[in-house]
């Protein structure tokens, strides 16, 4: 009953807000300016302005000013016309996401019928309407960069390192594609694989982003993709290929002179040991120690009570060479294939000029050494279908599919939360673990499938106002399964002439498989057990409704207002399969949280001052029940374990709320410089692990960690002061100082029993105590 009441409550709230608000992140820009007589400088009221090749246009007001909203980013030609005056066109007009491009016209009296004047506009280097640290990059600019992906282009910007913005965690940033978040609801980290051929513009905000952006505390990356042209077809293909090559410097990892092998293969030390051989102190410090060498190991085996392992030093060396025969090099290349095609759909004129743009990207990046997979592979497909339902109404249907095939970064310490190795260097730390180097089953393969479909309705009421509504649903599936196990019947007989039919045996397929309970190595602790523990069969389904309403109330005042509603079906089934049941561990939850947000934003633009002021409200609720436990509750003792679910009482969870004011001010000092300042409160929902996890350990199901679905929003207060100056109308210098104050950062607090006996236990509870 409680769950049903919660759903009804939020549906009512959602509908009430929907009647007055529409909102989602900006994906368009605007053009504004003034039209005057070139000789008298008098306003030409009623003059017409059009964006050539589109349906966008406006008429000048009584003072000659005009504004055109809702223009997709790109480069345009804008034309002004007025009775008795020569038509005046300005080319090379660049429109960027969420920015105002100024275009002024000084028209001359028509000297002859049909006279038209065309000029090339100069691009402003300093954008006066930006009151934060923001960069807009067009697809043409990206194509000139030495990058292979959108994420690499973003990482080149000041303040950005990988998925970290100004030192923030990856789950503190918001990544948008066509206004929709690509952040994974399991970890809140963004999925950034987008075909480069589909990109029209990328906007990076590392400070001072406005109230329309939710669930972000460090920065926002917004990508706008291409839509098909109504008349012409276009295609782009980009293929990058890197032949097979070593991905490590110095001595190869698996060579006889490498770190792992030299002590066991170098004749100067392998028989008597590294302490007794001829190596100097420096050499000893560079390689593994082999105490006593094969001579000492042989003496130890000869002296025990097991006659089947009586091996000479030479035989032990031969066994080592066989067990470590795995080649630590790969024979696959790196490549990226990125292609896109778009244009009118055949016979689509009767379907509202139906047009499409489809793009596909496949990427292979070989790891530094072969693992359970030799490389990171990612495939992404995206397609837009756009139709004009009416002269000022468009409908766009978007579908996307992604497949990531990689290696899980979880070995044997804890169940997976979907993390995986994505690059050459990311696996480098594994080179220090022998049973990750010489058998490839330590980290299991992982498959991640992402599917999504979205519908966007865009209606232009007039040249000064428009609305959008968007509905989107995505599903992400995780699958981690082990490699094929060792075939213990497939053996190689060694030294049969000495020991007979029941001689010492090793496993033929040892380097390319794993076994959860078998460890054949005698020499250096190399093992096939305690590896490949992680299993995962999780998924989440995210349904989002967003909208946007924007109105240019007057020449100086623009308002935006809106809402977003997000429902997530979050299913996690992740566990460890260990050699002993007492080491097994489980992450399980089935939750359906709701997130609701609304904002209002006012933009004031004057000659010497631009103000962006806004207020944002956010709420989240588990929309269900949770354990009614105290911090030192006896039900958390180890003796209860799996019985906790039946013994505990439950309460309906309480919704969490956050109100965030934000303001940004830009002060143009001259045509070449500006000073800006911004201040804002930013909040994000805690990650799912801290909210919902029930971490059970061992065959008794002892609680190790317990989430808290009533954690408050994590919050950051951000201040920034910056200055921009252009030189020679070509170069732009930026300097900014910022201060972030973060609180309510989710963390784990450990509670330890002071008693003794069977009930002694320790566990960690999710709390909001961290700050920076």
FENSUL-V494139 format. One record per residue. PHI is phi in whole degrees, -180 to 180 (* if undefined). PSI is psi in whole degrees, 0 to 359 (999 if undefined). NEAR is the number of other C-alpha atoms within 12 Angstrom. Layout:
phi:PHI psi:PSI near:NEAR
phi:PHI psi:PSI near:NEAR
This chain:
phi:* psi:317 near:12
phi:-62 psi:319 near:18
phi:-65 psi:318 near:23
phi:-64 psi:318 near:14
phi:-62 psi:320 near:14
phi:-62 psi:316 near:25
phi:-61 psi:313 near:22
phi:-61 psi:320 near:16
phi:-60 psi:316 near:18
phi:-79 psi:333 near:29
phi:-66 psi:317 near:21
phi:-62 psi:314 near:15
phi:-61 psi:319 near:24
phi:-62 psi:315 near:30
phi:-68 psi:322 near:19
phi:-63 psi:315 near:16
phi:-67 psi:323 near:25
phi:-62 psi:331 near:29
phi:-67 psi:335 near:17
phi:-119 psi:344 near:21
phi:-130 psi:147 near:32
phi:-141 psi:136 near:39
phi:-162 psi:134 near:43
phi:-158 psi:166 near:44
phi:-55 psi:141 near:46
phi:-61 psi:138 near:44
phi:-128 psi:6 near:40
phi:-132 psi:172 near:38
phi:-128 psi:191 near:33
phi:-142 psi:161 near:41
phi:-122 psi:133 near:43
phi:-143 psi:162 near:40
phi:173 psi:197 near:31
phi:-138 psi:147 near:36
phi:-118 psi:123 near:40
phi:-134 psi:166 near:34
phi:-78 psi:128 near:29
phi:-64 psi:330 near:20
phi:-92 psi:321 near:13
phi:-100 psi:344 near:13
phi:61 psi:23 near:17
phi:-84 psi:146 near:19
phi:-66 psi:142 near:26
phi:-104 psi:83 near:35
phi:-64 psi:135 near:24
phi:87 psi:358 near:22
phi:-61 psi:143 near:35
phi:-96 psi:141 near:34
phi:-128 psi:131 near:40
phi:-131 psi:151 near:33
phi:-95 psi:111 near:37
phi:-59 psi:141 near:21
phi:79 psi:13 near:17
phi:-144 psi:179 near:21
phi:-98 psi:8 near:25
phi:-83 psi:136 near:34
phi:-172 psi:172 near:32
phi:-161 psi:169 near:34
phi:-119 psi:142 near:31
phi:-71 psi:144 near:32
phi:-81 psi:190 near:25
phi:-62 psi:336 near:17
phi:-100 psi:7 near:21
phi:89 psi:2 near:31
phi:-88 psi:149 near:33
phi:-143 psi:158 near:41
phi:-144 psi:134 near:41
phi:-123 psi:120 near:44
phi:-101 psi:170 near:44
phi:65 psi:38 near:43
phi:-96 psi:125 near:40
phi:-61 psi:149 near:34
phi:-61 psi:145 near:37
phi:158 psi:185 near:35
phi:-111 psi:129 near:28
phi:-132 psi:168 near:28
phi:-114 psi:128 near:28
phi:-113 psi:132 near:41
phi:-120 psi:136 near:39
phi:-113 psi:140 near:44
phi:-139 psi:147 near:37
phi:-157 psi:140 near:32
phi:-56 psi:125 near:20
phi:89 psi:358 near:19
phi:-118 psi:150 near:29
phi:-69 psi:136 near:27
phi:-60 psi:139 near:32
phi:-124 psi:122 near:37
phi:-115 psi:140 near:30
phi:-119 psi:121 near:32
phi:-96 psi:172 near:24
phi:64 psi:33 near:23
phi:-85 psi:117 near:32
phi:-101 psi:122 near:37
phi:-105 psi:131 near:38
phi:-121 psi:160 near:41
phi:-57 psi:125 near:40
phi:64 psi:19 near:43
phi:-118 psi:156 near:38
phi:-101 psi:118 near:36
phi:-98 psi:120 near:39
phi:-85 psi:128 near:33
phi:-135 psi:111 near:39
phi:-107 psi:145 near:33
phi:-123 psi:132 near:39
phi:-117 psi:101 near:32
phi:-93 psi:150 near:38
phi:-113 psi:154 near:28
phi:-63 psi:140 near:25
phi:-66 psi:123 near:20
phi:-82 psi:330 near:14
phi:-152 psi:159 near:13
phi:-61 psi:133 near:12
phi:81 psi:8 near:16
phi:-64 psi:137 near:20
phi:-139 psi:136 near:23
phi:-114 psi:132 near:25
phi:-121 psi:127 near:19
phi:-127 psi:157 near:22
phi:-99 psi:124 near:19
phi:-75 psi:148 near:23
phi:-93 psi:133 near:18
phi:-79 psi:131 near:24
phi:-71 psi:134 near:28
phi:-80 psi:319 near:27
phi:-98 psi:121 near:37
phi:-94 psi:111 near:39
phi:-74 psi:341 near:40
phi:-89 psi:5 near:38
phi:-94 psi:124 near:43
phi:-113 psi:26 near:46
phi:-151 psi:185 near:45
phi:-85 psi:102 near:44
phi:-139 psi:141 near:38
phi:-133 psi:133 near:39
phi:-113 psi:128 near:37
phi:-122 psi:124 near:33
phi:-82 psi:167 near:35
phi:-65 psi:328 near:29
phi:-65 psi:320 near:19
phi:-68 psi:321 near:20
phi:-64 psi:321 near:27
phi:-64 psi:339 near:24
phi:-92 psi:355 near:12
phi:-86 psi:153 near:20
phi:-83 psi:62 near:15
phi:-132 psi:158 near:18
phi:-111 psi:352 near:32
phi:-151 psi:166 near:34
phi:-63 psi:319 near:43
phi:-63 psi:326 near:31
phi:-68 psi:322 near:23
phi:-64 psi:320 near:35
phi:-66 psi:321 near:39
phi:-67 psi:342 near:26
phi:-76 psi:349 near:23
phi:-82 psi:150 near:29
phi:-61 psi:134 near:24
phi:89 psi:358 near:29
phi:-116 psi:130 near:31
phi:-136 psi:105 near:22
phi:63 psi:240 near:27
phi:-104 psi:19 near:36
phi:-110 psi:130 near:30
phi:-115 psi:119 near:33
phi:51 psi:43 near:31
phi:83 psi:357 near:24
phi:-76 psi:162 near:29
phi:-75 psi:161 near:26
phi:-62 psi:331 near:30
phi:-84 psi:7 near:36
phi:-98 psi:355 near:39
phi:-103 psi:158 near:45
phi:-115 psi:129 near:46
phi:-118 psi:119 near:44
phi:-117 psi:141 near:37
phi:-126 psi:116 near:38
phi:53 psi:41 near:42
phi:85 psi:355 near:41
phi:-108 psi:137 near:46
phi:-70 psi:138 near:40
phi:-105 psi:9 near:38
phi:-66 psi:130 near:35
phi:-70 psi:126 near:38
phi:-72 psi:353 near:44
phi:-80 psi:317 near:43
phi:-122 psi:352 near:31
phi:64 psi:14 near:31
phi:-88 psi:146 near:31
phi:-79 psi:148 near:33
phi:-98 psi:119 near:36
phi:-112 psi:7 near:35
phi:-81 psi:104 near:40
phi:-131 psi:133 near:45
phi:-57 psi:128 near:43
phi:-61 psi:328 near:46
phi:-66 psi:341 near:43
phi:-90 psi:349 near:46
phi:-80 psi:130 near:42
phi:-102 psi:320 near:38
phi:-160 psi:150 near:41
phi:-125 psi:131 near:45
phi:-115 psi:129 near:44
phi:-118 psi:121 near:41
phi:-117 psi:117 near:38
phi:-108 psi:3 near:44
phi:-173 psi:142 near:48
phi:75 psi:27 near:48
phi:-74 psi:151 near:51
phi:-81 psi:180 near:47
phi:-71 psi:349 near:45
phi:-74 psi:347 near:48
phi:-98 psi:127 near:51
phi:-112 psi:161 near:50
phi:57 psi:39 near:46
phi:-144 psi:140 near:46
phi:-129 psi:348 near:45
phi:-115 psi:324 near:46
phi:-180 psi:173 near:46
phi:-135 psi:133 near:51
phi:-117 psi:124 near:50
phi:-122 psi:123 near:46
phi:-112 psi:129 near:46
phi:-110 psi:128 near:41
phi:-99 psi:167 near:41
phi:-78 psi:152 near:41
phi:-119 psi:151 near:39
phi:-64 psi:148 near:31
phi:-78 psi:151 near:26
phi:-73 psi:334 near:29
phi:-119 psi:320 near:20
phi:-110 psi:150 near:19
phi:-95 psi:149 near:20
phi:-143 psi:152 near:24
phi:-149 psi:149 near:22
phi:-144 psi:136 near:23
phi:-135 psi:129 near:21
phi:-131 psi:121 near:24
phi:-123 psi:125 near:21
phi:-124 psi:131 near:22
phi:-135 psi:130 near:19
phi:-121 psi:118 near:19
phi:-61 psi:166 near:16
phi:-56 psi:131 near:18
phi:-157 psi:159 near:20
phi:-68 psi:142 near:25
phi:-116 psi:31 near:29
phi:-144 psi:151 near:22
phi:-96 psi:160 near:12
phi:75 psi:206 near:12
phi:-66 psi:128 near:19
phi:-55 psi:143 near:24
phi:-58 psi:322 near:31
phi:-99 psi:10 near:30
phi:-78 psi:164 near:23
phi:-62 psi:335 near:24
phi:-97 psi:7 near:21
phi:-77 psi:174 near:24
phi:-56 psi:315 near:29
phi:-76 psi:321 near:33
phi:-91 psi:330 near:36
phi:-58 psi:318 near:32
phi:-64 psi:335 near:40
phi:-97 psi:347 near:41
phi:-120 psi:341 near:34
phi:-75 psi:119 near:28
phi:-61 psi:340 near:23
phi:-73 psi:338 near:22
phi:-136 psi:341 near:30
phi:-66 psi:333 near:35
phi:-83 psi:319 near:31
phi:-105 psi:350 near:28
phi:101 psi:156 near:29
phi:-67 psi:335 near:34
phi:-79 psi:339 near:24
phi:-112 psi:356 near:22
phi:-84 psi:201 near:24
phi:-99 psi:5 near:19
phi:-67 psi:143 near:24
phi:-84 psi:175 near:15
phi:-62 psi:322 near:14
phi:-64 psi:315 near:10
phi:-64 psi:320 near:21
phi:-59 psi:324 near:23
phi:-73 psi:344 near:14
phi:-91 psi:346 near:19
phi:-133 psi:170 near:28
phi:-65 psi:150 near:28
phi:-87 psi:143 near:27
phi:-131 psi:90 near:33
phi:-72 psi:126 near:23
phi:81 psi:339 near:24
phi:68 psi:190 near:35
phi:-67 psi:331 near:36
phi:-61 psi:311 near:28
phi:-66 psi:321 near:24
phi:-66 psi:321 near:31
phi:-64 psi:318 near:25
phi:-61 psi:320 near:20
phi:-64 psi:317 near:23
phi:-71 psi:322 near:23
phi:-65 psi:333 near:20
phi:-91 psi:355 near:16
phi:-86 psi:184 near:14
phi:-93 psi:4 near:10
phi:-102 psi:107 near:12
phi:-74 psi:345 near:16
phi:-77 psi:349 near:20
phi:-112 psi:18 near:28
phi:-75 psi:102 near:25
phi:-125 psi:142 near:32
phi:-78 psi:163 near:24
phi:-55 psi:319 near:30
phi:-65 psi:322 near:22
phi:-68 psi:321 near:26
phi:-63 psi:320 near:35
phi:-64 psi:321 near:30
phi:-66 psi:321 near:22
phi:-63 psi:317 near:31
phi:-59 psi:314 near:31
phi:-62 psi:324 near:28
phi:-73 psi:312 near:27
phi:-65 psi:335 near:37
phi:-109 psi:29 near:40
phi:-75 psi:351 near:24
phi:-57 psi:131 near:30
phi:-84 psi:125 near:24
phi:-92 psi:40 near:34
phi:-130 psi:154 near:27
phi:-112 psi:163 near:27
phi:-126 psi:33 near:21
phi:-120 psi:149 near:25
phi:-88 psi:172 near:25
phi:-100 psi:146 near:31
phi:-158 psi:158 near:25
phi:-136 psi:127 near:31
phi:-120 psi:121 near:29
phi:-132 psi:124 near:35
phi:-145 psi:150 near:31
phi:-149 psi:149 near:35
phi:-147 psi:142 near:30
phi:-156 psi:166 near:32
phi:153 psi:192 near:29
phi:-72 psi:143 near:29
phi:-76 psi:132 near:27
phi:-52 psi:134 near:18
phi:61 psi:27 near:14
phi:-88 psi:359 near:20
phi:-60 psi:323 near:17
phi:-79 psi:354 near:15
phi:-109 psi:37 near:20
phi:73 psi:41 near:24
phi:52 psi:51 near:28
phi:-59 psi:127 near:30
phi:-137 psi:165 near:36
phi:-141 psi:160 near:37
phi:-145 psi:122 near:40
phi:-119 psi:140 near:40
phi:-141 psi:152 near:39
phi:-146 psi:142 near:35
phi:-140 psi:132 near:38
phi:-129 psi:138 near:35
phi:-136 psi:133 near:38
phi:-128 psi:128 near:33
phi:-132 psi:111 near:38
phi:-68 psi:140 near:39
phi:-72 psi:168 near:38
phi:-65 psi:336 near:38
phi:-153 psi:155 near:40
phi:-64 psi:138 near:40
phi:-121 psi:211 near:45
phi:-65 psi:339 near:38
phi:-131 psi:151 near:36
phi:-83 psi:346 near:34
phi:-155 psi:165 near:37
phi:-92 psi:125 near:40
phi:-126 psi:136 near:36
phi:-141 psi:131 near:39
phi:-123 psi:136 near:33
phi:-138 psi:131 near:38
phi:-126 psi:141 near:36
phi:-146 psi:141 near:40
phi:-146 psi:135 near:36
phi:-115 psi:138 near:37
phi:-121 psi:124 near:35
phi:-125 psi:136 near:37
phi:-138 psi:149 near:34
phi:-93 psi:108 near:27
phi:-74 psi:333 near:20
phi:-156 psi:170 near:18
phi:-54 psi:330 near:18
phi:-121 psi:20 near:25
phi:-133 psi:125 near:25
phi:-123 psi:150 near:31
phi:-127 psi:129 near:32
phi:-124 psi:127 near:36
phi:-107 psi:127 near:31
phi:-123 psi:134 near:35
phi:-129 psi:145 near:30
phi:-145 psi:153 near:35
phi:-145 psi:136 near:30
phi:-138 psi:142 near:33
phi:-132 psi:119 near:30
phi:-110 psi:126 near:39
phi:-121 psi:113 near:35
phi:-146 psi:198 near:42
phi:-119 psi:128 near:46
phi:-62 psi:140 near:45
phi:-86 psi:3 near:37
phi:-93 psi:123 near:37
phi:-98 psi:274 near:39
phi:-135 psi:15 near:32
phi:-101 psi:332 near:23
phi:-164 psi:159 near:35
phi:-61 psi:161 near:40
phi:-82 psi:147 near:42
phi:-116 psi:26 near:41
phi:93 psi:359 near:45
phi:-71 psi:149 near:35
phi:-157 psi:164 near:32
phi:-82 psi:127 near:37
phi:-114 psi:356 near:33
phi:-151 psi:172 near:26
phi:-59 psi:310 near:29
phi:-75 psi:339 near:20
phi:-66 psi:339 near:23
phi:-97 psi:4 near:34
phi:-59 psi:325 near:24
phi:-64 psi:337 near:17
phi:-67 psi:341 near:29
phi:-65 psi:350 near:29
phi:-96 psi:2 near:16
phi:-115 psi:114 near:26
phi:-61 psi:317 near:33
phi:-83 psi:2 near:38
phi:-94 psi:337 near:40
phi:-85 psi:313 near:39
phi:-99 psi:0 near:43
phi:-145 psi:140 near:45
phi:-95 psi:14 near:45
phi:-95 psi:6 near:44
phi:-63 psi:317 near:44
phi:-113 psi:127 near:46
phi:-78 psi:157 near:44
phi:-68 psi:149 near:41
phi:-131 psi:137 near:41
phi:-117 psi:132 near:34
phi:-125 psi:121 near:37
phi:-113 psi:129 near:32
phi:-122 psi:128 near:34
phi:-132 psi:142 near:28
phi:-154 psi:153 near:32
phi:-144 psi:139 near:28
phi:-142 psi:154 near:34
phi:-133 psi:126 near:31
phi:-122 psi:127 near:34
phi:-111 psi:125 near:31
phi:-124 psi:120 near:34
phi:-126 psi:127 near:29
phi:-98 psi:111 near:32
phi:-70 psi:315 near:22
phi:-162 psi:187 near:24
phi:-68 psi:349 near:34
phi:-110 psi:355 near:35
phi:-152 psi:148 near:30
phi:-154 psi:165 near:35
phi:-139 psi:150 near:35
phi:-133 psi:150 near:40
phi:-138 psi:139 near:35
phi:-139 psi:134 near:37
phi:-123 psi:132 near:30
phi:-143 psi:143 near:36
phi:-136 psi:132 near:31
phi:-131 psi:151 near:35
phi:-134 psi:135 near:34
phi:-125 psi:126 near:37
phi:-115 psi:137 near:34
phi:-115 psi:137 near:35
phi:-141 psi:119 near:34
phi:-122 psi:120 near:41
phi:-133 psi:154 near:31
phi:-77 psi:166 near:35
phi:-68 psi:174 near:32
phi:-61 psi:140 near:21
phi:-75 psi:162 near:30
phi:-61 psi:140 near:29
phi:-92 psi:101 near:21
phi:-70 psi:351 near:22
phi:-91 psi:350 near:14
phi:-94 psi:98 near:14
phi:-126 psi:159 near:18
phi:-114 psi:125 near:22
phi:-86 psi:123 near:21
phi:-118 psi:141 near:25
phi:62 psi:34 near:24
phi:-62 psi:332 near:15
phi:-68 psi:341 near:11
phi:-95 psi:313 near:18
phi:-102 psi:352 near:17
phi:83 psi:200 near:13
phi:-64 psi:329 near:14
phi:-97 psi:48 near:17
phi:-77 psi:181 near:20
phi:-68 psi:135 near:28
phi:-126 psi:150 near:27
phi:-126 psi:170 near:30
phi:-94 psi:128 near:33
phi:-59 psi:313 near:24
phi:-96 psi:22 near:29
phi:-52 psi:316 near:37
phi:-74 psi:349 near:39
phi:-124 psi:29 near:34
phi:-161 psi:181 near:35
phi:-142 psi:164 near:39
phi:-142 psi:132 near:34
phi:-68 psi:341 near:31
phi:-131 psi:18 near:21
phi:-123 psi:132 near:23
phi:-137 psi:98 near:26
phi:-86 psi:347 near:33
phi:-77 psi:135 near:29
phi:-98 psi:344 near:29
phi:-98 psi:304 near:36
phi:-126 psi:17 near:30
phi:83 psi:5 near:20
phi:-60 psi:134 near:29
phi:-145 psi:160 near:34
phi:-110 psi:352 near:39
phi:-90 psi:180 near:33
phi:54 psi:38 near:35
phi:-149 psi:157 near:43
phi:63 psi:35 near:47
phi:-73 psi:323 near:42
phi:-66 psi:137 near:43
phi:-134 psi:149 near:40
phi:-158 psi:129 near:37
phi:-140 psi:69 near:31
phi:-114 psi:163 near:33
phi:-159 psi:162 near:35
phi:-142 psi:147 near:37
phi:-122 psi:125 near:31
phi:-118 psi:123 near:37
phi:-113 psi:127 near:32
phi:-128 psi:136 near:37
phi:-123 psi:125 near:38
phi:-137 psi:159 near:45
phi:-153 psi:171 near:41
phi:-153 psi:134 near:42
phi:-129 psi:131 near:40
phi:-135 psi:136 near:41
phi:-141 psi:127 near:32
phi:-88 psi:90 near:31
phi:-62 psi:317 near:22
phi:-147 psi:180 near:22
phi:-57 psi:328 near:28
phi:-105 psi:354 near:26
phi:-131 psi:123 near:22
phi:-125 psi:134 near:35
phi:-118 psi:149 near:35
phi:-136 psi:145 near:42
phi:-152 psi:154 near:42
phi:180 psi:185 near:44
phi:-144 psi:164 near:44
phi:-144 psi:142 near:44
phi:-130 psi:125 near:40
phi:-130 psi:126 near:37
phi:-118 psi:130 near:32
phi:-121 psi:130 near:33
phi:-99 psi:107 near:30
phi:-113 psi:105 near:36
phi:-113 psi:118 near:31
phi:-120 psi:125 near:37
phi:-136 psi:91 near:33
phi:-132 psi:137 near:35
phi:-156 psi:169 near:39
phi:-111 psi:137 near:41
phi:-109 psi:105 near:36
phi:-108 psi:164 near:31
phi:-59 psi:330 near:22
phi:-122 psi:139 near:17
phi:-63 psi:334 near:20
phi:-69 psi:347 near:17
phi:-101 psi:358 near:24
phi:-72 psi:153 near:30
phi:-145 psi:149 near:36
phi:-136 psi:135 near:41
phi:-116 psi:118 near:38
phi:-141 psi:132 near:34
phi:-160 psi:156 near:33
phi:-138 psi:98 near:29
phi:-131 psi:155 near:34
phi:-135 psi:72 near:32
phi:-72 psi:158 near:43
phi:-120 psi:138 near:40
phi:-129 psi:132 near:41
phi:-133 psi:138 near:40
phi:-146 psi:156 near:45
phi:-151 psi:153 near:44
phi:-150 psi:163 near:40
phi:-139 psi:138 near:36
phi:-135 psi:134 near:40
phi:-123 psi:126 near:32
phi:-115 psi:118 near:37
phi:-108 psi:126 near:32
phi:-125 psi:116 near:32
phi:-125 psi:173 near:20
phi:-60 psi:319 near:20
phi:-112 psi:11 near:21
phi:-160 psi:133 near:25
phi:-127 psi:128 near:34
phi:-122 psi:128 near:35
phi:-114 psi:106 near:42
phi:-121 psi:137 near:35
phi:-155 psi:165 near:36
phi:-137 psi:134 near:34
phi:-127 psi:139 near:37
phi:-119 psi:136 near:35
phi:-135 psi:149 near:39
phi:-146 psi:144 near:37
phi:-139 psi:152 near:39
phi:-149 psi:135 near:40
phi:-60 psi:332 near:41
phi:63 psi:42 near:35
phi:-170 psi:206 near:28
phi:-115 psi:158 near:29
phi:-147 psi:161 near:31
phi:-55 psi:138 near:28
phi:-98 psi:89 near:23
phi:-129 psi:152 near:22
phi:-97 psi:171 near:16
phi:-61 psi:323 near:24
phi:-112 psi:36 near:20
phi:-63 psi:135 near:25
phi:-66 psi:338 near:25
phi:-68 psi:347 near:28
phi:-88 psi:359 near:39
phi:-66 psi:156 near:33
phi:-62 psi:335 near:31
phi:-67 psi:340 near:22
phi:-90 psi:314 near:25
phi:52 psi:238 near:31
phi:-64 psi:340 near:25
phi:-71 psi:349 near:19
phi:-54 psi:318 near:28
phi:-62 psi:325 near:22
phi:-88 psi:335 near:12
phi:-89 psi:331 near:17
phi:-77 psi:152 near:21
phi:-94 psi:165 near:17
phi:-131 psi:152 near:17
phi:-128 psi:152 near:19
phi:-68 psi:137 near:22
phi:-74 psi:154 near:27
phi:-99 psi:141 near:24
phi:-70 psi:149 near:27
phi:-111 psi:143 near:29
phi:-128 psi:154 near:25
phi:-150 psi:133 near:30
phi:-119 psi:125 near:26
phi:-129 psi:103 near:39
phi:-82 psi:146 near:32
phi:-145 psi:142 near:39
phi:-147 psi:141 near:38
phi:-136 psi:139 near:41
phi:-128 psi:130 near:39
phi:-119 psi:130 near:38
phi:-122 psi:102 near:34
phi:-66 psi:121 near:29
phi:-85 psi:322 near:21
phi:-154 psi:184 near:20
phi:-68 psi:344 near:22
phi:-110 psi:0 near:26
phi:-153 psi:159 near:29
phi:-154 psi:158 near:35
phi:-119 psi:137 near:35
phi:-139 psi:157 near:41
phi:-146 psi:144 near:38
phi:-145 psi:152 near:40
phi:-144 psi:138 near:35
phi:-165 psi:158 near:40
phi:-105 psi:132 near:40
phi:-131 psi:141 near:46
phi:-137 psi:155 near:43
phi:-144 psi:149 near:43
phi:-69 psi:136 near:47
phi:-57 psi:151 near:43
phi:-67 psi:157 near:38
phi:-59 psi:325 near:40
phi:-58 psi:315 near:39
phi:-73 psi:339 near:35
phi:-88 psi:318 near:40
phi:-123 psi:352 near:37
phi:-67 psi:139 near:36
phi:-124 psi:97 near:41
phi:-92 psi:109 near:37
phi:-108 psi:145 near:39
phi:-132 psi:136 near:34
phi:78 psi:173 near:26
phi:-70 psi:346 near:22
phi:-90 psi:351 near:22
phi:73 psi:33 near:30
phi:-61 psi:138 near:36
phi:-74 psi:122 near:39
phi:-100 psi:318 near:34
phi:-141 psi:144 near:35
phi:-134 psi:125 near:40
phi:-73 psi:175 near:37
phi:-141 psi:102 near:37
phi:-75 psi:4 near:42
phi:-112 psi:23 near:35
phi:-63 psi:140 near:37
phi:-71 psi:166 near:32
phi:-59 psi:138 near:41
phi:-72 psi:138 near:39
phi:-129 psi:147 near:37
phi:-135 psi:131 near:36
phi:-102 psi:125 near:31
phi:-120 psi:133 near:36
phi:-122 psi:144 near:32
phi:-151 psi:138 near:32
phi:-130 psi:128 near:27
phi:-142 psi:163 near:32
phi:-141 psi:138 near:32
phi:-128 psi:143 near:33
phi:-147 psi:133 near:28
phi:-102 psi:146 near:24
phi:-121 psi:129 near:16
phi:59 psi:23 near:14
phi:59 psi:21 near:16
phi:-131 psi:326 near:14
phi:-113 psi:141 near:16
phi:-123 psi:124 near:20
phi:-105 psi:132 near:20
phi:-125 psi:138 near:28
phi:-138 psi:134 near:22
phi:-145 psi:144 near:28
phi:-120 psi:136 near:23
phi:-137 psi:158 near:26
phi:-141 psi:128 near:23
phi:-118 psi:132 near:29
phi:-118 psi:109 near:25
phi:-109 psi:136 near:30
phi:-142 psi:172 near:26
phi:59 psi:30 near:25
phi:-72 psi:129 near:31
phi:-67 psi:143 near:33
phi:-156 psi:177 near:26
phi:-110 psi:135 near:24
phi:-112 psi:128 near:23
phi:-94 psi:133 near:19
phi:-116 psi:130 near:25
phi:-122 psi:131 near:22
phi:-70 psi:140 near:21
phi:-96 psi:359 near:12
phi:-82 psi:194 near:13
phi:-142 psi:162 near:12
phi:101 psi:197 near:11
phi:-64 psi:332 near:13
phi:-83 psi:359 near:20
phi:-64 psi:133 near:21
phi:-159 psi:169 near:29
phi:-142 psi:149 near:28
phi:-153 psi:165 near:31
phi:-122 psi:135 near:29
phi:-111 psi:142 near:35
phi:-73 psi:129 near:35
phi:-142 psi:165 near:32
phi:-109 psi:78 near:28
phi:-119 psi:348 near:20
phi:-82 psi:150 near:18
phi:-153 psi:164 near:17
phi:-157 psi:999 near:17
